[in-house]
Amino acid sequence: QDYVIALHDGVFTAGTRPAADFVAGGGDTLADNAVYQAASATFLPDTQTLWYIGAESIMAFMAESGLEAELSRDEAEVIKLIESASITANYNEDGTGVARMVLTLAEPNPSE
């Protein structure tokens, strides 16, 4: 699968070609996603830089890259606990800044 980096209408996108096409086509946004909305509560105020990935994207990347097959059962179970991961950052004019890294765990699923 192709991975692309694109800039469209002032929006920088890095991901699979279908994901970049989706962004360029104006589909639903992350703001419409409940997991992203929950994660956004932990973002720094006035965030200038944001990196975010949800569980579905993590699992898709693992499967497409072949990494999923290389994981032990325990490693795979730990990765399934992740709901999302984000990095937000702010920078000041004097060159100083603050970064926050958050790993959000999924709610336990008693049926598994």
C-alpha positions in Angstrom: 0.0 0.0 0.0 1.2 3.5 -0.8 1.9 6.0 1.9 1.8 9.7 1.0 2.4 13.1 2.4 0.1 15.8 1.1 -0.9 19.4 1.5 -4.4 20.3 0.4 -6.3 23.5 1.2 -3.8 24.2 4.0 -4.2 20.8 5.6 -1.1 18.7 6.0 -1.8 14.9 5.8 0.4 11.9 6.1 -1.0 8.4 5.7 -2.2 5.8 3.2 -3.3 7.0 -0.2 -7.0 6.3 0.6 -6.7 8.3 3.9 -5.1 11.2 2.1 -7.8 11.1 -0.6 -10.5 11.0 2.1 -9.0 14.1 3.7 -8.8 15.9 0.4 -12.3 14.9 -0.5 -13.8 16.6 2.6 -15.2 13.5 4.3 -16.1 13.3 7.9 -13.4 14.8 10.1 -11.7 13.6 13.3 -13.8 16.1 15.1 -16.8 13.8 14.3 -15.0 10.8 15.9 -16.0 10.0 19.5 -12.5 8.6 20.3 -10.8 11.7 19.0 -13.3 13.9 20.9 -12.4 12.0 24.2 -8.7 12.3 23.5 -8.9 16.0 22.7 -9.8 16.6 26.4 -6.1 16.0 27.1 -4.6 18.2 24.5 -2.7 21.3 25.6 -4.6 24.6 25.4 -3.8 26.5 22.2 -2.1 23.5 20.7 0.2 24.4 17.8 1.3 20.9 16.9 -0.9 17.8 17.1 -0.1 14.1 16.3 -2.9 11.7 16.8 -3.6 8.0 16.0 -6.6 5.9 16.9 -6.7 2.2 17.6 -8.2 1.3 14.2 -5.3 3.0 12.4 -2.8 1.3 14.7 -4.2 -2.1 14.0 -4.5 -1.4 10.2 -0.9 -0.3 10.1 0.3 -3.4 12.1 -1.7 -5.7 9.7 -0.6 -4.0 6.5 3.1 -3.8 7.4 3.3 -7.4 8.5 4.3 -6.4 12.1 1.2 -8.0 13.5 2.4 -11.5 12.5 5.7 -10.9 14.4 4.1 -10.1 17.7 3.8 -12.5 20.5 0.4 -13.2 21.9 1.1 -11.0 25.0 2.4 -8.1 22.8 -0.7 -8.3 20.6 -2.9 -8.2 23.7 -1.1 -5.1 25.1 -1.5 -3.3 21.8 -5.3 -4.1 21.8 -5.5 -2.1 25.0 -4.6 1.1 23.3 -7.6 3.4 22.3 -5.5 6.3 21.0 -2.2 8.1 21.3 -1.5 11.8 20.9 1.3 14.3 21.2 0.4 18.0 21.5 2.9 20.9 21.7 3.0 24.7 22.1 5.9 26.9 21.3 6.8 30.4 22.6 8.5 33.3 20.8 11.6 32.8 22.9 12.0 29.2 21.5 10.8 27.4 24.6 7.9 25.1 24.5 5.8 22.4 26.2 4.9 19.0 24.8 2.3 16.5 26.2 2.3 12.8 25.2 -0.9 10.8 26.1 -1.6 7.1 25.7 -5.4 6.4 26.2 -6.4 2.9 27.1 -9.6 1.4 25.9 -12.4 0.4 28.2 -12.2 -3.3 29.1 -14.4 -5.6 27.1 -15.7 -8.3 29.4 -16.7 -10.5 26.5 -13.1 -11.0 25.4 
